[in-house]
Amino acid sequence: MSDYEENRLYRTGIPAKYSGERSGGETSWGSVDPDEYRQVMGRFVTGVSVISTRAGDLDHAMTANALMSVSLDPVLMAVSIEREARFHDAVMEAGKWGVSLLPESERRVAAWLATRGRPLHGQLDRVDFHRGPETGVALLDNAMATLECHTFDTVRAGDHTLLIGHVLSVSIAARPGDALIYYRGAFGVQH
Ligand SMILES: Cc1cc2nc3c(=O)[nH]c(=O)nc-3n(C[C@H](O)[C@H](O)[C@H](O)COP(=O)(O)O)c2cc1C
């Protein structure tokens, strides 16, 4: 098997000879429509978080739901960050970040921090937050739980980067309230 074929097997699980290679050597990676894919993944109900970092003197924060637990030993988590988002370069530079898991009462904040092109300066002016003890990044006061991470690894994945973090600290609210969720492109509530 050539290196190319081996790489392809690793990436797709399907040897090149079975996977619809077009004539003339052009590669086919499949024909799933991205909008349809987005709709499909919209059926996967998630919580909603704000991820935050601090690069230079500037706080960056962004709404994110592409979040997962990765490992317990060591304790690792991951979030997928669009390479075009302004948060991307900031967190790559800073190497440290925070995650605030949002209750339903923070729906307005979630919508604000998902607004493309909002002013970077002062974007947290109307958000109650404190600084994480390990990283100094902004963590939301009203979060159901918070985590602080150092970047453990990054994986370039298409138009996103998979950011894997070593979890340095966690905190849990005594009364978390109802959870903010995201389902079929809209916010909702989990009682
Ligand atoms: C519910 C929800 C979840 C989101 N999850 C992610 C995510 O996991 N990763 C990501 O890169 N963008 C995600 N976004 C989009 C970003 O929040 C948005 O693109 C970003 O705030 C744009 O900021 P910018 O103008 O500073 O680049 C999500 C948006 C919403 C509404």
The ligand as a MOL file (V3000), in Angstrom:
LIG
                    3D

  0  0  0     0  0            999 V3000
M  V30 BEGIN CTAB
M  V30 COUNTS 31 33 0 0 0
M  V30 BEGIN ATOM
M  V30 1 C -24.8970 27.5690 19.9070 0
M  V30 2 C -23.6430 27.9350 19.1430 0
M  V30 3 C -22.5420 27.1230 19.2240 0
M  V30 4 C -21.3580 27.4250 18.5510 0
M  V30 5 N -20.2980 26.5780 18.6470 0
M  V30 6 C -19.1480 26.8830 18.0090 0
M  V30 7 C -18.0230 26.0150 18.1450 0
M  V30 8 O -18.0530 25.0130 18.8460 0
M  V30 9 N -16.9000 26.3440 17.4700 0
M  V30 10 C -16.8100 27.4750 16.6970 0
M  V30 11 O -15.7590 27.7140 16.1170 0
M  V30 12 N -17.8670 28.3190 16.5600 0
M  V30 13 C -19.0230 28.0500 17.2070 0
M  V30 14 N -20.0910 28.8950 17.1030 0
M  V30 15 C -19.9560 30.1250 16.3000 0
M  V30 16 C -19.1520 31.2040 17.0420 0
M  V30 17 O -19.7370 31.5300 18.2870 0
M  V30 18 C -19.0670 32.4840 16.1770 0
M  V30 19 O -18.6520 32.1260 14.8940 0
M  V30 20 C -18.0570 33.4320 16.7560 0
M  V30 21 O -18.5730 34.0500 17.9130 0
M  V30 22 C -17.6920 34.4840 15.7200 0
M  V30 23 O -16.8550 35.4150 16.3490 0
M  V30 24 P -15.8330 36.3150 15.5410 0
M  V30 25 O -16.6450 37.3150 14.7360 0
M  V30 26 O -15.0300 36.9990 16.6230 0
M  V30 27 O -14.9730 35.4390 14.7080 0
M  V30 28 C -21.2880 28.6020 17.7580 0
M  V30 29 C -22.4110 29.4500 17.6870 0
M  V30 30 C -23.5800 29.1140 18.3640 0
M  V30 31 C -24.7830 30.0130 18.2750 0
M  V30 END ATOM
M  V30 BEGIN BOND
M  V30 1 1 1 2
M  V30 2 1 2 3
M  V30 3 2 2 30
M  V30 4 2 3 4
M  V30 5 1 4 5
M  V30 6 1 4 28
M  V30 7 2 5 6
M  V30 8 1 6 7
M  V30 9 1 6 13
M  V30 10 2 7 8
M  V30 11 1 7 9
M  V30 12 1 9 10
M  V30 13 2 10 11
M  V30 14 1 10 12
M  V30 15 2 12 13
M  V30 16 1 13 14
M  V30 17 1 14 15
M  V30 18 1 14 28
M  V30 19 1 15 16
M  V30 20 1 16 17
M  V30 21 1 16 18
M  V30 22 1 18 19
M  V30 23 1 18 20
M  V30 24 1 20 21
M  V30 25 1 20 22
M  V30 26 1 22 23
M  V30 27 1 23 24
M  V30 28 2 24 25
M  V30 29 1 24 26
M  V30 30 1 24 27
M  V30 31 2 28 29
M  V30 32 1 29 30
M  V30 33 1 30 31
M  V30 END BOND
M  V30 END CTAB
M  END
